[in-house]
């Protein structure tokens, strides 16, 4: 440790770019001198540094000068950061200077976003995002580094592209073992598979369905994306400019299948993993699979669960399921409304799937009743697009120069600790805009909430992954009474009724449990064992100590896209946005390990909850 540097004072009187440059120069000088106190002093009293892999080989957020000091003391010598510079001119609004930055580490290249505020007459960092986007010496073969494709000249041993692909496919899993095995071939597994392919990491994605995209095709027929197209691009290959704003499920399924082929993702369909064990001696997993009914053993070094952030379906243990004479199933297995015309259907639940299913049933002349067990947050789709997402993911945003890549980093730059404070005003505006709708909904007896602190849908999603509905029309059916609504807890089933705890009897030919999903570590318990699942701990949530997100505060999504307490075991998933964005950082972590790059992990995920 050297003596503290006499760094230049970064005042508020310079233009934004000069101020940001002066701050970066001071920060880099402190880092070069290994003067951690001087670097930490450049941050405001309330400040946040979020790092995606570049400094910490982890996804983590530290808070305040104490947290920044701890991060730098742990990582600085091994990271060797340098070259901090503006990527484009900085700007200033409402007293905050925002600057896009570039930098390098010993291992790779990064970019980030810096926000400076005034404190005691000086400019200090309020939020600081640093992300790794490529590894030195292992850059993706793109732009000026793209492959030639054709090999010019004469060669009697020439193999065509197709022949090389066929040979690769035939050797994979037999003479050649994947370094990474990805279990789950939905959007998360496919996005990660594409990233790993471009990085030259031998990998394999397996899925139980016959075709990529069947995860979407096999859901109820009215399902469509509730998020807009600008939010949902996959890596490398964006949706066309004429792609619908809200894509139907079968269209998404076809896109995923085409994407898998175009991006040359090594993908085995009709393949089910049946068990997995880790060997400390060999440093690899032994994964038993059945491919098209035939047993096979795979021995990957890294194992990724991409089985969906929602985990295993929650099916309540309700007395009487054995005597119910009708059709009983979870929403994940709902076939759509066609078989149920003229029948009485009771849907247990009042979140996204419940509303979608109820709406489609009503459209097909089904007598449908929704049972609301707890309060739900509802936001109208148009209002969410305009107020909640419009500045980042919309044609308006694109026209203003906010690309999907920029939007992802802007969103990532807001630490979870304070994200709700940015969300609350947006949802207050939506509440005012749609005041009449909410009054009608509550008059119909629906119990509505805005989240524990009024922060709305996205914080509910991040904290608990449930408790909300993006309204595309079905909520009006409840408000109007077209879909019947009752509130209460399920007591038991009879041969042809759902009976609530207060004695209410609901005649039913069909019961749909739209009752959500458990933690993703349930899949780990099934494939490996319960002890491993418990050592991994609960997956998803922030530790916000709000409903269904118990504390202590953890500051990042539990166990997602980063090292876990289980060696060489990773969790990947989320919506299309998260699958796209975080697949990069997971792929870079796996690539670094494949190439033997030293990856000391700062602040490895602790386990506070087992599931």
C-alpha positions as CSV (number, residue, x, y, z in Angstrom):
1,X,0.0,0.0,0.0
2,X,1.4,3.4,-1.0
3,X,0.7,6.7,0.6
4,X,-2.6,8.2,-0.4
5,X,-2.4,10.1,-3.7
6,X,-3.0,13.8,-4.0
7,X,-5.6,13.3,-6.7
8,X,-6.9,16.3,-8.6
9,X,-10.2,17.6,-7.2
10,X,-13.1,16.8,-9.6
11,X,-15.2,19.9,-9.4
12,X,-18.7,20.6,-10.6
13,X,-17.7,23.6,-12.7
14,X,-16.3,21.6,-15.7
15,X,-18.3,20.4,-18.7
16,X,-19.7,16.9,-18.2
17,X,-17.1,15.1,-20.4
18,X,-14.2,16.9,-18.8
19,X,-15.6,16.2,-15.3
20,X,-16.1,12.5,-16.1
21,X,-12.6,12.3,-17.7
22,X,-11.0,13.9,-14.7
23,X,-12.8,11.4,-12.4
24,X,-11.7,8.5,-14.5
25,X,-8.1,9.8,-14.5
26,X,-8.1,10.1,-10.8
27,X,-9.6,6.6,-10.4
28,X,-7.1,5.0,-12.7
29,X,-4.2,6.7,-11.0
30,X,-5.3,5.5,-7.6
31,X,-5.7,1.9,-9.0
32,X,-2.3,2.0,-10.7
33,X,-0.7,3.1,-7.4
34,X,-2.7,0.4,-5.6
35,X,-4.0,3.2,-3.4
36,X,-7.4,1.8,-2.3
37,X,-8.3,4.6,0.1
38,X,-7.8,7.2,-2.7
39,X,-10.0,5.2,-5.1
40,X,-12.7,4.7,-2.5
41,X,-12.6,8.4,-1.7
42,X,-13.8,9.1,-5.2
43,X,-17.2,7.6,-4.4
44,X,-20.1,9.4,-2.7
45,X,-21.1,8.5,0.9
46,X,-24.1,6.7,-0.6
47,X,-22.7,4.9,-3.6
48,X,-22.9,1.6,-5.4
49,X,-20.5,-0.4,-7.6
50,X,-22.1,-3.2,-9.6
51,X,-19.6,-5.5,-11.3
52,X,-20.5,-8.1,-13.9
53,X,-17.4,-10.4,-14.0
54,X,-14.8,-7.8,-14.9
55,X,-13.2,-7.3,-11.5
56,X,-14.8,-10.0,-9.3
57,X,-15.3,-13.0,-11.6
58,X,-18.8,-12.8,-10.1
59,X,-22.0,-10.8,-10.4
60,X,-22.0,-8.7,-7.3
61,X,-22.8,-5.2,-6.0
62,X,-21.0,-3.4,-3.2
63,X,-22.3,-0.4,-1.3
64,X,-20.5,2.6,0.1
65,X,-16.8,3.3,0.5
66,X,-16.5,0.3,2.9
67,X,-17.8,-2.1,0.3
68,X,-15.7,-0.5,-2.5
69,X,-12.6,-0.8,-0.3
70,X,-13.3,-4.4,0.3
71,X,-13.9,-5.2,-3.4
72,X,-10.6,-3.4,-4.4
73,X,-8.5,-4.9,-1.7
74,X,-9.7,-8.4,-2.8
75,X,-9.5,-7.9,-6.6
76,X,-7.2,-5.1,-7.6
77,X,-3.8,-6.9,-7.7
78,X,-5.2,-9.7,-9.8
79,X,-7.4,-7.5,-12.1
80,X,-4.7,-5.0,-13.1
81,X,-7.3,-2.5,-14.5
82,X,-6.2,0.3,-16.9
83,X,-7.3,2.4,-19.8
84,X,-10.4,4.1,-18.4
85,X,-11.8,6.4,-21.0
86,X,-15.1,7.8,-22.2
87,X,-16.8,5.8,-25.0
88,X,-18.8,8.8,-26.0
89,X,-19.4,12.4,-24.7
90,X,-20.9,12.5,-21.2
91,X,-24.1,14.3,-20.5
92,X,-25.7,15.9,-17.5
93,X,-29.4,16.0,-16.4
94,X,-30.9,17.0,-13.0
95,X,-27.4,17.4,-11.5
96,X,-26.2,13.9,-12.4
97,X,-23.4,13.4,-15.0
98,X,-23.8,10.1,-16.9
99,X,-20.8,8.7,-18.8
100,X,-20.3,5.6,-20.9
101,X,-16.9,4.2,-20.3
102,X,-14.4,1.7,-21.6
103,X,-11.5,0.0,-19.7
104,X,-9.3,-3.0,-19.7
105,X,-8.2,-5.6,-17.2
106,X,-5.3,-8.1,-17.5
107,X,-7.7,-10.7,-18.8
108,X,-10.2,-8.7,-20.9
109,X,-11.9,-5.6,-22.0
110,X,-14.9,-4.0,-20.4
111,X,-17.4,-1.2,-20.7
112,X,-19.5,0.4,-18.1
113,X,-21.7,3.3,-17.0
114,X,-20.7,6.0,-14.4
115,X,-23.0,8.4,-12.7
116,X,-21.4,11.4,-10.8
117,X,-23.2,13.5,-8.3
118,X,-22.0,16.6,-6.3
119,X,-21.0,16.1,-2.7
120,X,-19.2,18.7,-0.7
121,X,-18.4,20.7,-3.8
122,X,-16.8,17.8,-5.6
123,X,-18.0,15.2,-8.1
124,X,-18.3,11.8,-6.7
125,X,-19.4,8.5,-8.1
126,X,-23.0,7.6,-7.2
127,X,-23.4,4.4,-9.3
128,X,-20.6,2.6,-11.1
129,X,-21.2,-0.3,-13.5
130,X,-18.3,-2.4,-14.8
131,X,-18.9,-5.3,-17.2
132,X,-16.6,-7.6,-19.0
133,X,-17.5,-8.0,-22.7
134,X,-14.5,-10.0,-24.1
135,X,-11.4,-11.9,-23.1
136,X,-8.0,-10.9,-24.5
137,X,-6.7,-13.5,-27.0
138,X,-10.1,-15.2,-27.1
139,X,-12.2,-12.6,-28.9
140,X,-15.3,-13.8,-30.7
141,X,-14.8,-14.3,-34.5
142,X,-16.9,-11.4,-35.6
143,X,-16.6,-8.2,-37.7
144,X,-13.0,-8.0,-38.9
145,X,-12.3,-11.4,-37.2
146,X,-15.2,-13.2,-38.8
147,X,-14.3,-16.6,-40.3
148,X,-13.7,-16.8,-44.1
149,X,-16.1,-19.7,-44.5
150,X,-14.7,-20.9,-47.9
151,X,-11.1,-22.2,-48.1
152,X,-9.7,-21.0,-51.4
153,X,-7.2,-23.1,-53.3
154,X,-7.0,-26.8,-54.2
155,X,-7.1,-29.5,-51.5
156,X,-7.9,-33.2,-52.2
157,X,-8.7,-33.7,-48.5
158,X,-11.2,-30.8,-48.5
159,X,-14.2,-31.1,-46.2
160,X,-17.3,-29.0,-46.8
161,X,-19.0,-27.1,-44.1
162,X,-21.8,-29.7,-44.0
163,X,-19.2,-32.6,-43.7
164,X,-17.5,-30.8,-40.8
165,X,-20.7,-30.2,-39.1
166,X,-21.8,-33.9,-39.5
167,X,-18.4,-35.1,-38.2
168,X,-18.7,-32.8,-35.2
169,X,-22.2,-34.0,-34.4
170,X,-21.2,-37.7,-34.7
171,X,-18.3,-37.4,-32.4
172,X,-20.0,-35.3,-29.7
173,X,-20.9,-37.4,-26.7
174,X,-18.9,-40.4,-27.9
175,X,-15.3,-39.7,-28.9
176,X,-15.6,-36.0,-27.8
177,X,-17.1,-34.9,-24.5
178,X,-18.6,-31.4,-24.1
179,X,-16.8,-29.1,-21.7
180,X,-20.1,-27.6,-20.8
181,X,-23.4,-29.5,-20.6
182,X,-26.5,-27.3,-20.6
183,X,-29.6,-29.0,-19.3
184,X,-32.7,-27.3,-20.8
185,X,-33.1,-26.1,-24.4
186,X,-35.5,-23.2,-24.0
187,X,-34.5,-19.6,-24.7
188,X,-32.0,-19.6,-21.9
189,X,-30.1,-22.7,-22.9
190,X,-30.2,-21.8,-26.6
191,X,-28.9,-18.3,-25.9
192,X,-26.0,-19.7,-23.8
193,X,-25.3,-22.4,-26.4
194,X,-25.0,-19.7,-29.1
195,X,-22.6,-17.7,-26.9
196,X,-20.4,-20.7,-26.1
197,X,-20.4,-21.7,-29.8
198,X,-19.0,-18.3,-30.8
199,X,-16.4,-18.5,-28.0
200,X,-15.2,-21.9,-29.1
201,X,-16.2,-23.7,-25.9
202,X,-17.2,-27.3,-26.6
203,X,-20.7,-27.5,-25.3
204,X,-24.0,-29.3,-25.7
205,X,-27.5,-28.3,-25.0
206,X,-30.0,-31.1,-24.2
207,X,-33.8,-30.9,-24.0
208,X,-36.6,-33.5,-23.5
209,X,-38.8,-32.1,-26.3
210,X,-38.7,-33.3,-29.9
211,X,-37.8,-29.9,-31.3
212,X,-36.3,-26.6,-30.1
213,X,-39.1,-24.3,-29.4
214,X,-41.5,-27.0,-28.2
215,X,-41.3,-25.4,-24.7
216,X,-43.4,-22.6,-26.2
217,X,-45.5,-24.6,-28.7
218,X,-46.8,-27.0,-26.1
219,X,-48.3,-24.3,-23.8
220,X,-51.9,-23.2,-24.0
221,X,-52.7,-21.8,-27.4
222,X,-53.5,-18.2,-26.4
223,X,-50.1,-17.7,-24.9
224,X,-48.0,-14.8,-26.3
225,X,-45.2,-12.7,-25.0
226,X,-46.3,-9.9,-22.7
227,X,-42.9,-8.1,-23.1
228,X,-42.3,-6.0,-26.2
229,X,-40.1,-7.1,-29.1
230,X,-37.3,-4.6,-28.3
231,X,-36.9,-6.2,-24.9
232,X,-36.8,-9.8,-26.2
233,X,-34.0,-10.0,-28.8
234,X,-31.7,-13.0,-28.6
235,X,-27.9,-12.6,-28.9
236,X,-26.4,-11.9,-32.3
237,X,-29.6,-12.2,-34.3
238,X,-32.3,-9.7,-33.5
239,X,-35.9,-10.0,-34.5
240,X,-36.7,-8.4,-37.9
241,X,-38.0,-4.8,-38.0
242,X,-41.5,-6.1,-38.9
243,X,-41.6,-8.7,-36.1
244,X,-44.8,-8.2,-34.0
245,X,-44.6,-6.3,-30.8
246,X,-46.0,-9.2,-28.8
247,X,-45.1,-12.5,-30.5
248,X,-47.5,-15.5,-30.3
249,X,-46.0,-18.6,-28.7
250,X,-45.8,-20.7,-31.8
251,X,-44.0,-17.9,-33.7
252,X,-41.5,-17.8,-30.9
253,X,-41.1,-21.5,-31.0
254,X,-40.4,-21.4,-34.7
255,X,-37.9,-18.6,-34.2
256,X,-36.0,-20.6,-31.5
257,X,-35.8,-23.6,-33.7
258,X,-34.5,-21.6,-36.7
259,X,-32.1,-19.7,-34.4
260,X,-30.7,-23.0,-33.1
261,X,-29.9,-24.1,-36.6
262,X,-28.6,-20.8,-37.9
263,X,-26.3,-20.2,-34.9
264,X,-25.1,-23.8,-35.1
265,X,-25.9,-24.5,-31.4
266,X,-25.0,-28.2,-30.6
267,X,-28.4,-29.3,-29.5
268,X,-29.9,-32.7,-28.7
269,X,-33.6,-32.9,-28.6
270,X,-35.6,-35.9,-27.2
271,X,-32.9,-36.2,-24.5
272,X,-33.6,-36.4,-20.8
273,X,-31.0,-36.2,-18.1
274,X,-31.7,-38.9,-15.5
275,X,-28.9,-38.5,-12.9
276,X,-25.7,-36.5,-12.3
277,X,-22.8,-36.9,-10.0
278,X,-19.6,-34.9,-9.4
279,X,-16.2,-36.5,-9.0
280,X,-13.6,-34.5,-7.0
281,X,-11.0,-37.0,-8.3
282,X,-11.6,-36.4,-12.0
283,X,-13.0,-32.9,-11.8
284,X,-15.9,-33.7,-14.0
285,X,-19.6,-34.6,-13.9
286,X,-21.0,-37.9,-14.9
287,X,-24.4,-37.3,-16.4
288,X,-26.6,-40.2,-17.4
289,X,-29.0,-39.3,-20.2
290,X,-31.6,-41.0,-22.4
291,X,-31.4,-39.9,-26.0
292,X,-34.4,-41.0,-28.0
293,X,-34.9,-43.8,-25.5
294,X,-31.3,-45.0,-25.5
295,X,-29.0,-44.6,-22.5
296,X,-25.8,-42.6,-22.8
297,X,-23.2,-41.2,-20.4
298,X,-21.8,-37.7,-20.7
299,X,-18.8,-36.4,-18.8
300,X,-18.8,-32.6,-18.9
301,X,-16.6,-30.4,-16.7
302,X,-19.2,-27.7,-16.2
303,X,-22.9,-28.3,-15.7
304,X,-25.5,-25.6,-16.3
305,X,-29.2,-25.9,-15.3
306,X,-31.2,-23.8,-17.8
307,X,-34.5,-25.4,-16.8
308,X,-36.4,-22.1,-16.4
309,X,-36.3,-19.6,-13.6
310,X,-39.7,-20.7,-12.4
311,X,-38.5,-24.1,-11.3
312,X,-40.8,-27.0,-10.7
313,X,-44.6,-26.6,-10.9
314,X,-46.2,-26.0,-7.5
315,X,-49.2,-28.4,-7.2
316,X,-50.9,-27.9,-3.8
317,X,-51.6,-31.0,-1.7
318,X,-55.4,-30.6,-1.7
319,X,-57.5,-33.3,-0.1
320,X,-59.9,-34.9,-2.5
321,X,-57.7,-34.9,-5.7
322,X,-58.0,-38.6,-5.7
323,X,-61.9,-38.5,-5.7
324,X,-62.3,-35.6,-8.2
325,X,-63.8,-37.1,-11.3
326,X,-63.0,-34.3,-13.7
327,X,-59.8,-33.1,-15.4
328,X,-57.2,-31.8,-12.9
329,X,-53.9,-30.3,-14.1
330,X,-51.3,-27.6,-13.4
331,X,-51.3,-24.5,-15.7
332,X,-47.9,-25.7,-17.2
333,X,-49.8,-28.6,-18.7
334,X,-52.9,-26.7,-19.7
335,X,-53.9,-27.7,-23.3
336,X,-56.0,-24.6,-24.1
337,X,-59.7,-24.1,-24.1
338,X,-60.8,-26.4,-27.0
339,X,-61.6,-29.5,-25.0
340,X,-63.7,-27.6,-22.4
341,X,-66.5,-25.9,-24.4
342,X,-69.7,-26.1,-22.4
343,X,-67.9,-27.2,-19.2
344,X,-67.4,-25.6,-15.9
345,X,-63.8,-24.7,-15.2
346,X,-62.3,-23.5,-11.9
347,X,-58.9,-21.8,-12.2
348,X,-57.0,-21.7,-8.9
349,X,-54.8,-18.6,-9.0
350,X,-54.9,-15.0,-10.1
351,X,-51.5,-14.2,-11.8
352,X,-50.3,-14.2,-15.4
353,X,-51.1,-17.8,-16.3
354,X,-54.5,-17.8,-14.5
355,X,-55.6,-14.6,-16.3
356,X,-54.4,-15.9,-19.7
357,X,-56.2,-19.2,-19.3
358,X,-59.4,-17.6,-18.0
359,X,-59.5,-15.2,-20.9
360,X,-59.0,-17.9,-23.5
361,X,-61.6,-20.1,-21.8
362,X,-64.2,-17.3,-21.8
363,X,-63.6,-16.6,-25.5
364,X,-64.4,-20.2,-26.2
365,X,-67.8,-20.2,-24.3
366,X,-66.5,-21.9,-21.2
367,X,-68.1,-21.2,-17.8
368,X,-65.0,-20.1,-15.9
369,X,-64.4,-19.1,-12.3
370,X,-61.2,-17.6,-11.0
371,X,-60.3,-18.3,-7.3
372,X,-58.0,-15.6,-5.9
373,X,-56.1,-16.8,-2.9
374,X,-53.9,-13.7,-2.3
375,X,-53.6,-10.2,-3.7
376,X,-52.2,-9.6,-7.2
377,X,-50.6,-6.7,-8.9
378,X,-52.0,-5.9,-12.3
379,X,-50.6,-3.4,-14.8
380,X,-52.2,-2.7,-18.2
381,X,-49.9,-3.7,-21.1
382,X,-50.1,-0.4,-22.9
383,X,-49.3,1.6,-19.8
384,X,-46.4,-0.6,-19.0
385,X,-45.0,-0.2,-22.5
386,X,-45.4,3.6,-22.5
387,X,-44.4,4.5,-18.9
388,X,-42.4,1.5,-17.7
389,X,-40.4,0.4,-20.7
390,X,-40.7,3.1,-23.3
391,X,-37.5,5.0,-22.5
392,X,-35.4,1.9,-22.9
393,X,-37.2,-0.7,-25.1
394,X,-39.3,0.9,-27.8
395,X,-39.1,2.5,-31.2
396,X,-39.0,5.8,-29.3
397,X,-35.9,4.6,-27.5
398,X,-34.2,3.3,-30.7
399,X,-34.9,6.6,-32.4
400,X,-33.1,8.3,-29.5
401,X,-30.1,6.2,-29.9
402,X,-30.9,3.7,-27.1
403,X,-30.0,0.4,-28.6
404,X,-31.0,-2.9,-26.9
405,X,-27.4,-3.3,-25.8
406,X,-27.4,0.2,-24.3
407,X,-30.8,-0.3,-22.7
408,X,-29.5,-3.5,-21.1
409,X,-26.6,-1.7,-19.5
410,X,-28.6,1.2,-18.4
411,X,-31.0,-1.2,-16.6
412,X,-28.1,-3.2,-15.2
413,X,-26.5,0.0,-13.9
414,X,-29.3,0.7,-11.4
415,X,-28.4,-1.3,-8.3
416,X,-31.2,-3.5,-6.9
417,X,-30.9,-1.7,-3.5
418,X,-32.3,1.5,-5.0
419,X,-34.1,0.2,-8.1
420,X,-37.5,0.3,-6.4
421,X,-37.1,4.1,-5.9
422,X,-37.0,4.5,-9.7
423,X,-39.9,2.1,-10.2
424,X,-42.4,3.7,-7.7
425,X,-43.0,7.0,-9.6
426,X,-43.6,5.0,-12.8
427,X,-46.3,2.8,-11.2
428,X,-47.8,5.9,-9.5
429,X,-48.2,7.3,-13.0
430,X,-49.8,4.1,-14.2
431,X,-52.2,4.1,-11.3
432,X,-53.3,7.6,-12.2
433,X,-53.6,6.9,-15.9
434,X,-55.7,3.8,-15.4
435,X,-57.6,4.9,-12.3
436,X,-61.0,4.0,-13.6
437,X,-59.9,0.4,-14.5
438,X,-58.5,-0.2,-11.0
439,X,-61.7,1.1,-9.4
440,X,-63.8,-1.3,-11.5
441,X,-61.5,-4.2,-10.7
442,X,-61.7,-3.6,-7.0
443,X,-65.4,-3.0,-7.1
444,X,-65.7,-6.5,-8.6
445,X,-64.1,-7.9,-5.4
446,X,-60.6,-8.3,-6.8
447,X,-57.8,-7.8,-4.2
448,X,-55.1,-5.7,-5.9
449,X,-51.7,-4.4,-4.7
450,X,-48.7,-2.5,-6.0
451,X,-46.1,-4.6,-4.3
452,X,-45.0,-4.3,-0.7
453,X,-43.5,-0.8,-1.3
454,X,-45.5,0.4,-4.3
455,X,-42.7,-0.5,-6.7
456,X,-44.9,-2.6,-9.0
457,X,-44.4,-5.4,-11.4
458,X,-40.7,-5.6,-12.1
459,X,-39.6,-5.6,-8.5
460,X,-42.1,-8.4,-7.8
461,X,-40.6,-10.3,-10.6
462,X,-37.0,-9.8,-9.3
463,X,-37.9,-10.5,-5.7
464,X,-40.3,-13.4,-6.0
465,X,-41.0,-14.2,-9.6
466,X,-44.8,-14.2,-9.0
467,X,-47.8,-12.1,-7.9
468,X,-48.5,-10.1,-11.0
469,X,-50.3,-10.0,-14.3
470,X,-49.6,-7.8,-17.4
471,X,-53.2,-7.2,-18.5
472,X,-53.8,-7.8,-22.2
473,X,-57.6,-7.9,-21.7
474,X,-58.5,-10.7,-19.3
475,X,-58.6,-8.4,-16.3
476,X,-61.5,-6.5,-17.8
477,X,-63.4,-9.8,-18.0
478,X,-63.0,-10.1,-14.2
479,X,-63.9,-6.5,-13.7
480,X,-67.1,-6.9,-15.8
481,X,-68.1,-10.2,-14.2
482,X,-67.7,-12.2,-17.4
483,X,-65.1,-14.3,-15.6
484,X,-66.6,-15.1,-12.2
485,X,-64.4,-14.3,-9.2
486,X,-64.3,-15.8,-5.7
487,X,-61.7,-15.2,-3.0
488,X,-60.6,-17.7,-0.5
489,X,-58.4,-20.8,0.2
490,X,-59.1,-24.2,-1.1
491,X,-60.2,-26.7,1.5
492,X,-60.9,-29.8,-0.5
493,X,-62.3,-31.3,-3.7
494,X,-65.3,-33.6,-4.0
495,X,-66.2,-35.7,-7.1
496,X,-67.4,-32.6,-8.9
497,X,-66.8,-29.5,-6.8
498,X,-64.1,-27.2,-5.4
499,X,-64.9,-26.4,-1.8
500,X,-63.3,-23.3,-0.2
501,X,-62.4,-22.9,3.5
502,X,-65.5,-20.8,4.1
503,X,-67.8,-23.5,2.7
504,X,-68.3,-22.0,-0.7
505,X,-68.9,-24.8,-3.2
506,X,-67.9,-24.3,-6.9
507,X,-69.2,-26.9,-9.3
508,X,-66.3,-28.0,-11.6
509,X,-65.7,-30.3,-14.5
510,X,-62.1,-29.1,-14.8
511,X,-59.7,-27.7,-12.2
512,X,-56.6,-25.8,-13.3
513,X,-53.9,-25.1,-10.6
514,X,-52.3,-21.9,-11.8
515,X,-50.4,-22.0,-8.6
516,X,-46.9,-21.0,-9.7
517,X,-43.5,-22.7,-9.4
518,X,-40.9,-23.5,-6.8
519,X,-37.2,-22.7,-6.6
520,X,-35.0,-23.9,-9.4
521,X,-32.9,-25.9,-7.0
522,X,-35.8,-28.4,-7.0
523,X,-34.4,-29.6,-10.4
524,X,-31.0,-30.1,-8.8
525,X,-32.6,-32.2,-6.0
526,X,-34.2,-34.4,-8.7
527,X,-31.2,-34.8,-10.9
528,X,-28.4,-34.9,-8.3
529,X,-29.7,-35.1,-4.7
530,X,-31.4,-33.1,-2.0
531,X,-28.1,-32.5,-0.1
532,X,-26.6,-30.8,-3.2
533,X,-29.8,-28.8,-3.7
534,X,-29.5,-27.6,-0.1
535,X,-25.8,-26.7,-0.4
536,X,-26.7,-24.7,-3.5
537,X,-29.6,-23.0,-1.7
538,X,-32.6,-21.1,-2.9
539,X,-32.4,-19.7,-6.5
540,X,-33.9,-16.3,-7.4
541,X,-34.8,-13.4,-5.2
542,X,-32.8,-10.5,-3.7
543,X,-33.2,-10.9,0.0
544,X,-35.4,-7.9,0.2
545,X,-37.3,-9.2,3.2
546,X,-40.6,-8.5,1.3
547,X,-43.3,-11.1,0.6
548,X,-41.8,-14.4,-0.5
549,X,-38.3,-12.9,-0.7
550,X,-36.8,-13.5,2.8
551,X,-33.8,-11.6,4.0
552,X,-31.0,-11.0,4.6
553,X,-30.2,-8.6,1.8
554,X,-28.1,-10.3,-0.9
555,X,-28.1,-7.5,-3.6
556,X,-28.2,-9.8,-6.6
557,X,-30.4,-12.6,-8.0
558,X,-29.5,-15.6,-5.8
559,X,-27.3,-18.1,-7.6
560,X,-28.1,-16.9,-11.1
561,X,-25.5,-16.6,-13.8
562,X,-22.5,-16.8,-11.4
563,X,-20.5,-19.2,-9.3
564,X,-22.4,-21.2,-6.7
565,X,-21.4,-23.1,-3.6
566,X,-21.5,-26.3,-5.8
567,X,-18.2,-26.5,-7.8
568,X,-18.8,-26.3,-11.5
569,X,-22.5,-26.0,-11.2
570,X,-24.3,-23.0,-12.7
571,X,-27.9,-21.7,-12.9
572,X,-29.2,-19.9,-16.0
573,X,-32.6,-18.6,-17.0
574,X,-35.1,-15.8,-16.8
575,X,-37.1,-14.0,-19.4
576,X,-35.8,-13.4,-22.9
577,X,-34.1,-10.2,-21.8
578,X,-32.2,-11.9,-19.0
579,X,-31.4,-14.9,-21.1
580,X,-29.8,-12.6,-23.7
581,X,-28.0,-10.2,-21.4
582,X,-26.7,-12.5,-18.7
583,X,-25.7,-15.3,-21.1
584,X,-22.7,-13.2,-22.1
585,X,-21.4,-13.0,-18.6
586,X,-22.0,-16.7,-17.9
587,X,-20.4,-17.7,-21.2
588,X,-17.3,-15.5,-20.4
589,X,-16.9,-17.2,-17.0
590,X,-17.1,-20.6,-18.6
591,X,-14.7,-19.7,-21.4
592,X,-12.1,-18.3,-18.9
593,X,-12.2,-21.6,-17.1
594,X,-12.0,-23.6,-20.3
595,X,-8.9,-21.7,-21.3
596,X,-7.3,-22.0,-17.9
597,X,-7.5,-18.3,-17.0
598,X,-7.3,-17.6,-13.3
599,X,-10.7,-16.7,-12.0
600,X,-10.6,-15.9,-8.3
601,X,-14.2,-15.2,-7.2
602,X,-14.9,-12.3,-5.0
603,X,-17.8,-12.7,-2.6
604,X,-19.0,-16.2,-3.5
605,X,-22.7,-16.5,-3.1
606,X,-23.7,-17.4,0.5
607,X,-26.6,-19.7,1.3
608,X,-29.3,-18.4,3.6
609,X,-32.3,-20.4,2.4
610,X,-32.4,-23.9,1.1
611,X,-35.6,-23.6,-1.0
